[in-house]
Amino acid sequence: MSLKPTSYTQLVEGCTLSVLMQKPDVWKMAEILSTKKVGNKRLYYVHFLDFNKRLDDWFDEKDLDLSSVQFPRNRQRYAMERSTGSRKNLPNAPSKQSQLKKKPVHEIKNVQWIELGKHRMKPWYFSPYPEVMCAEPCIYLCEWCLKYVMNATCLARHLIKCNLRHPPGEEIYRKDTISFFEIDGRRSMTYAQNLCLLSKLFLDEKTLYHNTDPFLFYIMTVFDSRGFHMVGYFSKEKVSEDNNLACVLTLPPYQRMGYGRLLIEFSYELSKCEGKTGTPEKPLSDLGLLSYRSFWAQAILDVLIKQKLDVAEDKITISINEISEKTSISTDDVVSTLTHLKLIKYYKSRYIVCVKGDVVENYLKDKTKPQLCIDATCMRWVPKDWTGSKKR
């Protein structure tokens, strides 16, 4: 029999219940991950089931539907006994610590706000900034060196001393106001580690690189009279056979503006310069997968439709390997993209690509829309051989 609580004090970690996800009246099932008392209020940190963790947050009692509570089986008795006090009479009752195993701390958001340049952003995920910083309402970051401080006064003092007006690396691309800077994780370790802390706030799958030596970071910026402002970045291993990107992030104020696609395109331009094909490290985030599918589709259709327009015949002959070589997209990603677009069939032990008329029509329509693109003639980058310095 499922026990129903009569008081919010009976709620414990692991309970699931309906929570007001969005006002005025959007309720969704969620799991309680943690509780805390602030003044006279008790707050509950919940994760909405079947939703991304970026929606996890603290909620007041008034946002919880007590009638919908479901206890985990091994906790029902404990929760009811805790509220009545009867558990104290059980000499062999297990301790609270053994009954309620705490969720790992990385599941709980610990930073309320961050301020970077003129933008104040609400984090999506946990990032291991120092606890003393996390106790503050907002963490302030220098937008040039990414040093983090506790308040605006400390930031103002720091900015007087900070001479940077761009990321501390070599500018390898510039067109109009957009630039890319290459950062060596070994030479600019402090900057790279600060960048990882920042990006962890917005990337669930991000692995924090305490050792940034093996990585290169490519920072995309927009320029104005004050300097080069970071829009986003991607990282890649210095030595990697297959992967041309480890993680990618467009900062929230710059999302849905075409910058994410530009970051991805730039990673493939580097692969073209290296004469290699590449693929991003898996798994991709939900937003990352959408961005990559969009880029792959357009890059592959660019090749197919150009080939079709160049040939007068209805049928063209092109292999998966040829598409891969022209785009630097791995053969696996080419096949998965064509499959997703329903443009590929397997016939007599070989793949056949079928480009339908409506696909061409939609492609040509999309090409008329303004879009940020990498201009390969603006690249100032020569590949380096990092194999000899892998362990340095």
URQUIZI-V768634 format. One record per residue. RES is the residue in three letters. PSI is psi in whole degrees, 0 to 359 (999 if undefined). OMEGA is omega in whole degrees, -180 to 180 (* if undefined). Layout:
{{RES PSI OMEGA} {RES PSI OMEGA}}
This chain:
{{MET 133 -179} {SER 124 179} {LEU 135 178} {LYS 133 -179} {PRO 152 176} {THR 356 -179} {SER 150 178} {TYR 337 -180} {THR 345 179} {GLN 350 -179} {LEU 134 -179} {VAL 169 177} {GLU 134 -179} {GLY 343 176} {CYS 144 171} {THR 143 -179} {LEU 170 180} {SER 132 -176} {VAL 144 179} {LEU 98 -176} {MET 321 -177} {GLN 130 179} {LYS 148 11} {PRO 338 -171} {ASP 44 177} {VAL 105 -178} {TRP 135 179} {LYS 153 178} {MET 139 -177} {ALA 159 177} {GLU 135 176} {ILE 122 180} {LEU 333 -178} {SER 159 175} {THR 154 175} {LYS 156 179} {LYS 127 178} {VAL 105 -174} {GLY 235 178} {ASN 0 -177} {LYS 147 170} {ARG 128 -179} {LEU 151 -176} {TYR 126 178} {TYR 121 -173} {VAL 153 172} {HIS 123 180} {PHE 125 -177} {LEU 136 179} {ASP 17 176} {PHE 158 180} {ASN 148 -178} {LYS 346 180} {ARG 343 179} {LEU 354 178} {ASP 141 -180} {ASP 174 176} {TRP 137 -179} {PHE 148 178} {ASP 163 179} {GLU 324 -177} {LYS 344 180} {ASP 3 -178} {LEU 136 178} {ASP 101 -175} {LEU 331 -177} {SER 347 -176} {SER 6 -173} {VAL 137 171} {GLN 124 179} {PHE 145 167} {PRO 144 -173} {ARG 315 -175} {ASN 0 -178} {ARG 351 -177} {GLN 310 -176} {ARG 318 -179} {TYR 315 -177} {ALA 317 -179} {MET 320 179} {GLU 327 -179} {ARG 321 -177} {SER 330 -179} {THR 341 -179} {GLY 359 -177} {SER 339 -177} {ARG 335 -179} {LYS 339 -178} {ASN 0 -179} {LEU 104 -174} {PRO 329 -177} {ASN 15 -179} {ALA 137 179} {PRO 153 -178} {SER 163 177} {LYS 322 -178} {GLN 322 -178} {SER 330 -179} {GLN 320 -176} {LEU 96 178} {LYS 125 -178} {LYS 143 172} {LYS 148 178} {PRO 141 -174} {VAL 335 -177} {HIS 349 179} {GLU 347 -175} {ILE 122 176} {LYS 136 -176} {ASN 354 -180} {VAL 127 -177} {GLN 309 -179} {TRP 154 168} {ILE 150 177} {GLU 123 -179} {LEU 110 -176} {GLY 232 -179} {LYS 5 -176} {HIS 133 171} {ARG 127 -173} {MET 142 175} {LYS 120 -177} {PRO 156 178} {TRP 330 -172} {TYR 174 176} {PHE 145 170} {SER 136 -171} {PRO 56 169} {TYR 157 179} {PRO 142 -177} {GLU 322 -179} {VAL 328 177} {MET 319 -176} {CYS 340 178} {ALA 344 -180} {GLU 153 179} {PRO 332 -177} {CYS 139 172} {ILE 130 -177} {TYR 131 -179} {LEU 139 170} {CYS 124 -176} {GLU 353 -179} {TRP 314 -178} {CYS 353 178} {LEU 15 173} {LYS 139 -178} {TYR 139 -179} {VAL 171 -169} {MET 335 -176} {ASN 172 -176} {ALA 328 179} {THR 315 178} {CYS 322 180} {LEU 318 180} {ALA 319 179} {ARG 319 -180} {HIS 318 -176} {LEU 334 176} {ILE 326 -176} {LYS 334 -174} {CYS 119 -177} {ASN 353 -178} {LEU 146 171} {ARG 15 176} {HIS 163 177} {PRO 147 -174} {PRO 64 -180} {GLY 193 -178} {GLU 129 177} {GLU 119 -175} {ILE 358 179} {TYR 138 172} {ARG 128 171} {LYS 124 -175} {ASP 240 -178} {THR 359 -175} {ILE 130 177} {SER 157 171} {PHE 136 177} {PHE 136 177} {GLU 123 -179} {ILE 126 175} {ASP 120 -178} {GLY 343 178} {ARG 314 -178} {ARG 325 -178} {SER 57 -172} {MET 315 -178} {THR 315 178} {TYR 315 -178} {ALA 319 179} {GLN 320 176} {ASN 323 177} {LEU 320 179} {CYS 319 177} {LEU 315 179} {LEU 312 -175} {SER 332 179} {LYS 336 178} {LEU 340 -174} {PHE 2 179} {LEU 115 -178} {ASP 320 -176} {GLU 3 -176} {LYS 127 173} {THR 124 -178} {LEU 124 -178} {TYR 92 172} {HIS 325 175} {ASN 100 -177} {THR 0 -177} {ASP 316 -173} {PRO 3 -171} {PHE 151 169} {LEU 143 -179} {PHE 131 -179} {TYR 108 -174} {ILE 124 175} {MET 134 -177} {THR 159 168} {VAL 140 -173} {PHE 138 167} {ASP 191 -175} {SER 342 -179} {ARG 335 -179} {GLY 197 -178} {PHE 110 -174} {HIS 130 -178} {MET 130 177} {VAL 321 -179} {GLY 185 -180} {TYR 166 164} {PHE 158 178} {SER 158 175} {LYS 153 177} {GLU 143 177} {LYS 322 -180} {VAL 108 179} {SER 131 -177} {GLU 321 -170} {ASP 323 -171} {ASN 131 176} {ASN 7 179} {LEU 132 178} {ALA 308 174} {CYS 158 -177} {VAL 141 -180} {LEU 131 165} {THR 126 -179} {LEU 143 -174} {PRO 319 -179} {PRO 343 -176} {TYR 9 -180} {GLN 157 -178} {ARG 31 179} {MET 7 178} {GLY 359 -177} {TYR 326 179} {GLY 316 178} {ARG 323 -179} {LEU 321 177} {LEU 315 180} {ILE 315 180} {GLU 321 -179} {PHE 323 179} {SER 325 178} {TYR 332 174} {GLU 322 176} {LEU 319 178} {SER 321 178} {LYS 319 178} {CYS 328 -180} {GLU 349 -177} {GLY 33 -176} {LYS 164 166} {THR 156 -177} {GLY 167 178} {THR 150 178} {PRO 155 174} {GLU 142 178} {LYS 155 0} {PRO 155 174} {LEU 150 174} {SER 169 -180} {ASP 317 179} {LEU 323 179} {GLY 318 -180} {LEU 318 178} {LEU 316 -179} {SER 316 -179} {TYR 317 -180} {ARG 320 179} {SER 315 -180} {PHE 312 -180} {TRP 315 -177} {ALA 313 -178} {GLN 319 -179} {ALA 319 -179} {ILE 318 179} {LEU 328 174} {ASP 314 -178} {VAL 312 -175} {LEU 315 -175} {ILE 325 175} {LYS 318 179} {GLN 319 -179} {LYS 320 -180} {LEU 331 -179} {ASP 342 -177} {VAL 131 -177} {ALA 335 -176} {GLU 158 179} {ASP 326 -177} {LYS 140 175} {ILE 154 179} {THR 119 177} {ILE 138 -178} {SER 163 175} {ILE 319 180} {ASN 322 179} {GLU 318 177} {ILE 317 180} {SER 317 -179} {GLU 323 -178} {LYS 332 -175} {THR 344 -172} {SER 14 175} {ILE 135 -177} {SER 153 -179} {THR 322 178} {ASP 318 -179} {ASP 328 176} {VAL 311 -179} {VAL 315 -178} {SER 324 179} {THR 314 178} {LEU 323 177} {THR 316 179} {HIS 323 180} {LEU 356 -178} {LYS 42 -179} {LEU 7 -174} {ILE 142 176} {LYS 150 177} {TYR 114 -173} {TYR 124 179} {LYS 53 175} {SER 23 177} {ARG 157 179} {TYR 135 175} {ILE 126 179} {VAL 127 180} {CYS 106 180} {VAL 109 -176} {LYS 160 -178} {GLY 319 -178} {ASP 329 177} {VAL 316 178} {VAL 317 -179} {GLU 314 179} {ASN 322 179} {TYR 312 -179} {LEU 327 177} {LYS 317 179} {ASP 327 -178} {LYS 340 179} {THR 345 180} {LYS 142 178} {PRO 136 -176} {GLN 138 176} {LEU 133 179} {CYS 152 175} {ILE 132 175} {ASP 107 -175} {ALA 336 -180} {THR 347 -180} {CYS 1 179} {MET 136 173} {ARG 71 -172} {TRP 134 176} {VAL 128 -180} {PRO 145 178} {LYS 150 176} {ASP 107 -177} {TRP 358 -174} {THR 325 -179} {GLY 341 -177} {SER 15 -175} {LYS 322 -174} {LYS 8 -179} {ARG 999 *}}
